[in-house]
Amino acid sequence: MSLLRGSRYAEAPLFAPAPDGTIPFKGLRTRRVGPATGVVEHAVAIRERLDQLAHRYYDEPRFWYRIVEANPDVLFPEDLLWEPEPAEEHGRERLGAVIVIPRRREAT
């Protein structure tokens, strides 16, 4: 499998072959994610997006995945901001739901 240089998935393991030698899935296993240290609690507001939150907290919208990794109780990233079923009052948005935002990493 070919990944871009510097990919955060570079160290993720591949699926092991089955006893008959076939590969059950040609992809990567879940990559190891360390615990989120130093977090901020954020109440979801109307029309928020993960890339906007990443820009607000990290000055870099591409770091939205850090927010997702700090909230492992969701299966899909959009579940942090939207309910699977529309609510009567606000559609799918999870207004007021608290999500965890890891603090910005300092350059070393």
C-alpha positions as CSV (number, residue, x, y, z in Angstrom):
1,M,0.0,0.0,0.0
2,S,1.4,3.4,-1.0
3,L,0.9,6.4,1.3
4,L,2.1,9.9,1.0
5,R,5.3,10.7,2.7
6,G,4.7,11.9,6.3
7,S,1.2,10.4,6.4
8,R,-0.1,9.9,10.0
9,Y,-1.1,6.4,8.8
10,A,2.5,5.4,7.9
11,E,2.9,3.3,11.0
12,A,-0.6,1.7,10.9
13,P,-0.5,-2.1,10.5
14,L,-1.9,-4.0,7.5
15,F,-4.5,-6.7,7.9
16,A,-2.9,-10.1,8.6
17,P,-3.4,-12.9,6.0
18,A,-6.1,-15.5,6.7
19,P,-4.9,-19.1,7.4
20,D,-5.4,-19.9,3.6
21,G,-3.0,-17.0,2.7
22,T,-5.7,-14.6,1.4
23,I,-5.8,-11.0,2.6
24,P,-9.3,-10.4,4.1
25,F,-9.1,-6.6,3.4
26,K,-6.6,-4.7,1.4
27,G,-6.2,-1.8,3.7
28,L,-4.9,-0.6,7.0
29,R,-5.9,-1.4,10.5
30,T,-6.9,1.3,12.9
31,R,-3.8,3.4,13.7
32,R,-2.8,3.8,17.4
33,V,-4.0,7.1,18.9
34,G,-2.6,8.3,22.2
35,P,-4.8,9.8,24.9
36,A,-5.8,13.5,24.4
37,T,-4.0,15.5,27.1
38,G,-5.0,19.0,27.9
39,V,-8.4,19.5,26.5
40,V,-11.0,22.3,26.1
41,E,-14.7,21.5,26.2
42,H,-16.6,23.1,23.3
43,A,-20.4,23.4,23.1
44,V,-21.6,22.8,19.6
45,A,-23.3,25.9,18.0
46,I,-25.4,26.1,14.9
47,R,-23.8,25.6,11.5
48,E,-20.4,24.6,12.9
49,R,-18.0,22.4,10.9
50,L,-15.0,20.4,12.1
51,D,-12.6,22.3,9.7
52,Q,-13.9,25.6,11.1
53,L,-13.3,24.4,14.7
54,A,-9.8,23.2,13.8
55,H,-9.1,26.6,12.2
56,R,-10.4,28.4,15.3
57,Y,-8.4,26.3,17.8
58,Y,-5.3,25.4,15.8
59,D,-5.1,28.0,13.0
60,E,-5.1,25.0,10.6
61,P,-8.4,23.6,9.2
62,R,-6.6,20.4,8.1
63,F,-6.2,19.4,11.8
64,W,-9.9,18.5,12.2
65,Y,-8.9,14.9,12.7
66,R,-7.4,15.8,16.1
67,I,-10.9,16.8,17.3
68,V,-12.3,13.5,16.1
69,E,-9.5,11.4,17.7
70,A,-10.2,13.2,21.1
71,N,-13.8,12.0,20.9
72,P,-13.6,8.3,20.4
73,D,-17.3,7.6,21.3
74,V,-18.4,8.6,17.7
75,L,-18.2,6.3,14.7
76,F,-18.2,9.0,12.0
77,P,-16.7,12.5,12.3
78,E,-19.9,14.2,11.5
79,D,-21.6,12.6,14.5
80,L,-19.8,15.1,16.7
81,L,-21.9,17.9,15.2
82,W,-25.1,16.3,13.8
83,E,-27.6,13.8,15.1
84,P,-28.3,10.8,12.8
85,E,-32.0,11.6,13.0
86,P,-33.4,15.2,12.7
87,A,-34.6,16.8,15.9
88,E,-37.8,18.8,15.7
89,E,-36.4,22.2,16.7
90,H,-32.9,22.4,15.1
91,G,-32.8,19.8,12.4
92,R,-29.7,17.5,12.8
93,E,-27.4,19.9,14.6
94,R,-26.4,18.9,18.2
95,L,-26.7,22.4,19.6
96,G,-25.2,22.6,23.1
97,A,-23.6,19.1,23.0
98,V,-20.2,19.2,24.5
99,I,-17.2,17.9,22.5
100,V,-13.6,17.7,23.5
101,I,-11.0,19.8,21.7
102,P,-7.3,18.8,22.4
103,R,-5.1,21.8,23.2
104,R,-2.9,23.0,20.4
105,R,0.4,21.2,20.3
106,E,3.5,23.3,20.9
107,A,6.3,23.1,18.4
108,T,9.3,21.2,19.7
